[in-house]
């Protein structure tokens, strides 16, 4: 059984995740549960010095942007994407169902982000 800390750890991988996704072979959205290749991601949110901007395309090569870029899911357009380089079992249906059932509320309650 996963603890609250375990769930928070999973959801943390949905943020500032450009470098991790770049190292991944596949991704999964924790919102809609779709699987997809990292190359399908074409929309990112970039947070830098308190500013948040949407970036269309891939921020590779823009080191200052890539460091703080978070992917949007190409299917549901939510910012709940993690890559398999995270080490989490993205092919495990039970794991994904459990993370999905808790939802982002455990992370977005304001005390962990």
C-alpha positions, 0 to 999 in steps of 0.5 A: 500500500502506498503512503501519502509520501509515496503519492506525493513523490509520484505527482512531483514528477509531473513538474519541472520534468523536461529533462526526465521526459527527455531521458524517457522512452514513454510517458503516461498522463496521470490524469487521463492515463494515456500512454504516449511517446515523449515526441508527442508532447508539444506544449509545455509550461515554463516557470522562471523567476515567478513567471509562468508561460506556455511554450509551444514546441520542444524547449530542448536547447534553451537551457534556461527554459528546459530546466523549469519546463513541465509537459502538458498531456497531448490528449487531455492537455493537463500537466500530469505527465511523467516519463518512465525515466522516473522509475515508476511502473507506468505499465502497471495498471494497478499502480496507475489506477491507485495513483489516478484514484487519489488524484492530484489533490494530494499534491495540490493542497498547497503544502507540497509544491 
